[in-house]
Each structure stands twice: as structure tokens, then as C-alpha cells.
Amino acid sequence: MTVPLRSVISHPNMRLLIRLALVAVIAPIPLLAQPSVSKVEPPSWWPGHSLNPIRLLIRGNDLAGARLEGVRGVRVSNVSVNAAGTYAFADVRISSGARPGPRELTLITPSGRAMVSFEILAPLPPSGRFQGFGPDDFIYFIMPDRFANGDGANDQPVKSPGLLDRSKPRYYHGGDLRGVIQRLPYLKELGVTTVWLTPWYDNNDSLNELEKYTLENKLDPVGGLPITDYHGYGAVDFYGVDEHLGDLATLRELVNTAHTLGLKIVQDQVANHVGPYHPWVTNPPTATWFHGTVADHPQNTWQTWTIPDPHAAPELRHSTLDGWFINILPDLNQDDAECRRYLIQNALWWVGLTGLDGIRQDTLPYVPRSFWHDWSAALKLQYPKLSLLGEVLDGDVTKVSFYQAGRARFDGVDSGIDTLFDFPLFYRVRESFGEGKALKPLAEQLARDHVYENPNQLVTFAGLHDVDRFMHLPGATPAGLKLAFTFLLTTRGIPLVYYGDEIALPGGGDPDNRRDFPGGWPEDSRNAFAREGRTPAEQEVWEHLQRLGRLRLELEPLRRGRLVQLAADEQTYSYARVSPGGRVIVAINNDTRTRHVEVPIKSLGLAEGTHLLDALSGPGASVANDSLTLELAPRSAAILH
């Protein structure tokens, strides 16, 4: 039977199908989303660099299927894009003859194009830069936000207003890089040679609602009050300078000004973690960029003893290497090849861009030692004299020494880290000179130096930003602080002073140990950067430290001599520093009463009757029967040469 065509077309269902077909034909074809680029890391590099090609990390949107076109002098290869299409990686090789200047690379996807801005830089002249530091140096440690406010214009930045309040110890206070520049002559006058600054990375632009503290200073994510990341250890941009501190131009000015004055600069870097507000946290470049996610990650339980333990099972080390600090700081996975390369390049970029002289690296034990080997090797290849200082916050010499360069350990790894903080000695210094306890444990601690590859390269100190101030210790006095400085600037190692300790600044635990330096703000009631602004007690400590700094420069054995321990009892201690250039003998009385001290010196080969002068203005002493006889006033010392 034949059905008329008119009947078929007039059928309701057929009319609907025809309408849909017509709509499909005449409707515009939807366009695929155009790619966009919001950040390029690193933003610049150098021809002739030891690391070539570099691995570019491009952040953006709709990058799926991307390829990258190079330009003259810049060759691109090995492009990959993460599953979300939000990050692209590319190898970028810079030809040795490439001229400095901006370049525009082209990112191409099936849906369109986006420009990738990149710059080729002229290498900084090496003279007076990348110098490293060592026993000839004296380090001063600054937390810029608490040191001096040199630029009031950055107190309330446009992108992060409302975070400054000097009445709140966990808010920004206004110190900045300009303030450090203005106080460099003060540091030069004090006698320091090297300045270490806490991280200048860009940090969170709003209050940290994830890390909260009660008024009693207890961490409480529910009942506590939000804080700011004024300290710099919560990076949200590893290639940015925090706007509260200044900008890249000011940072470079700081380094250049310091070098002009004969001072060195050490950058504080953090390769273990990022801040909780870093864009990576919700949008990681790779699936394994972090150890876990915000919703599912291991918490760090601080089992650092497992790392140097040759018997520890890998899972026993899991919390230490993979765990998130205080359960909120996202832990970077340095075993991810892309993350590893990113961190190494970032370290190299800061050094090459600013000309700084060393890096202090945060939290060494929480990062695989194989990473430290690769990281230090890359830095040393390009900058052989650059110093690398690592933090291992532990009083056990076996744990600390495990990270010093010089030989491979049981894991087959040599960390390549030149210098470590001498925390084991630090605890003895505070007990002896701060609390007035016995001196003999100080000598016994130094007797363990055989564990280190090079104890002369250890940084010695009496205070840092993570512990109570020296003057907060039970029984601490300015006289005890002066003795601590005497010991630190005359024993082996590289001495360091924490800002404010030169005037016996008080302060308890974090954040009270990070008080503003008096006089660093125009509105301060006094200026302790100047003699007339210090109390008599502060001036006495300041002048003593300055004198020690000068003596250390004048008397070469205090910097380069081998340490010879001569005698130690409960409250007196004597030792010598001996080099081909001479010998210096130090005797310390930690007692609260005058002590008659006999210093045996037969091993030093001094002739009978040789008279030695006391550099601290005492009467000196003459050699008699292979010894020196001294009368030391309560809590005093003699430096004989």
C-alpha cells in the first residue's frame, strides 16, 4: 500500500524531526575555548648557563593539546600538558649567542593561540657576587618585617590591605627591604660581614584562616584567631617578592648596596612545602606534585630520627618525608620529576638574578636526601663558591652531621650541603651562659666534632626565630649574654647573631621572640640603632659584641685556627685557636665569684716568660711552668694573644 508523501510530512512526529534537523543545520557551531596564559615560571633565564634546557612551567586555562613555538635563539621541545589543561611544561633551550631581551613564544592548541612572555637575561658579572661565606664571616639574621620600616607606602598594599597592625604579634608590622638597606651601615659598624633574611617570597594576600591561635598562643583551628604570613614561610609565589617587603628592584638594590659595603647576602629558601593558599593546592601542576591533597594527606609526626637510621623501614620514614606540617602546609613531592626540576631552577634563578652569596635552606630532614644532592650539585656547578646552609633542628650530632657534605652515607647519598646550624652546641651554650649551668658539657659537646665532616663550617649561635630569646632563659643576664658572644666569636665555626640580641632584646616563644627592633619605625619612642637610643646595659652588650667582631678580624687564629681544648671544669673553661699565623688563648669564668684559673699550655709551645696581652683589657699573663695564671672576675673572660 502506498502512503501519500503529504501524509508523512504532516505527521506530528515527522514535523518535529524536520524542525530539529533544520536547527542543527543553521545553528552556529560552538567555538572551543581559547587558551589563556596567566603565569610563566621561570620568567627569564641566561644564555651559557650550566642548566640548559630549562623546564618551563606555564599556568593557564584550556591548554589541552598545546604545542609551543620557539623564536630565534630559543628552541622548544618535549611539551606536555596536565590532565586538567591548566599547566603546560616545555623544554626551552637558549642558544649560547642569544641576545638579551624579551621574547614572545607562541602556545598553540586546536582552539587557538596564546602568547608566552619570556626574557633572556645578560648574566651578572661574577666579581663581588656569589661569594659564599665561611669561618672568616660573622652572620646577622634578620626578619625584615620586624627590623625596620623604610617605606611606608607598602604598609597597606593595594592587593593585600588590612594586614598590618603592630599591636598584633602575628600581623604584619611594616618592616621591609628598604628598611634593611637603610640599616646596612649599622650592621657594618657592628662588625658583621653577612646578612641572612627570612624568605621574601610572595605570601598570602589575606588573613590565614587555616592557621589560628588563641590569645594564649595555642594553635586552635576552631577557636583561634586568624593570622598573617608576615614571616615569609607560606609562599604563594616562588618567583615573587611579597608586596609588604618591596619589589624585585628593591631586592636587587639591597644586594648591590650590601656588596658595595663589603657585606654578603643569604637568601632563606623553602623547598619542603608551600603556603596553604598557593594556587597549586587546588590546581596542582601534576597529579603527584604534593604528597596527598587537602582532603587526604599524611600529617607530619616529626620522626626525624628515622632518616639517619640504617635499620628503618621505608614506611617508618613516611610521615617525616611526606607529612604536612601542622596538618595544613602542603608537602611538596620532590620525587615528582617536574616538581624536582622546578625547585632546582627556582633556586638557581634567585641566585643568578640578584647575585646573592648563599642560601639558607629550611627543614632539611623532611625532604629526600637524594633531592638535596641534585639541588646542591646544580647550584655548585653554576656557582662553585656559593654557600649552602641547612637547618636540622635537633640536638643530636648524629642526626645533624648526617646532612653535611663530604661523603656518601649508608643510603649512598652525599647531600652536598656545606654548612649546618650547630643546634647541638646551641643547647649547651644556652644552658651554660644563659642558665648558669656547668661549662664542662660545652667542652664535651665539642669533643663530638669527629662526627662531622667539617665542624669549622658549622654555624654557631645563641638565638634564632624559632626559640625563646636568650634573655628569656631562666637566670639569663647581660653578663651571661656577653660570655655567650665571647665564646661564639672565639670558638670554631661561623658565628651568627639574631637581630636584637646585640642589645639583649627580650622575648619569649614565637611570636614574642620576633619583637620589632626599637627605632626601626619613625613613631618609636627611642632608636636603638643609635648609641644615644640604647640603655647603658644595652650599650655594654652592643660594644662587647662589636669589640669581638673586630678582634675576630684582627686575630686570624680566631677565624682559621684549629681548636685546642686546654681545660674545663664546672664553671671555668679554657681553649686555644692555633694556626700558622699564631695562637690565641681564651679563658672563661662562668661563676658568680672571682676564680683563680690555671691554664695548661705546654702543648702550645710557648716559651717560658712569654707575655700575652688580654684583648678584653685585662692585665694579661706570662708563661710560667708551662701554664698561665689568671684571676678572672665573676662571669668574665680573657682573650690572650
Summary of the structure (lengths in Angstrom):
residues: 641
radius of gyration: 30.0
end to end distance: 126.8
largest distance: 139.1
contacts: 2137
relative contact order: 0.08
helix: 29%
strand: 26%
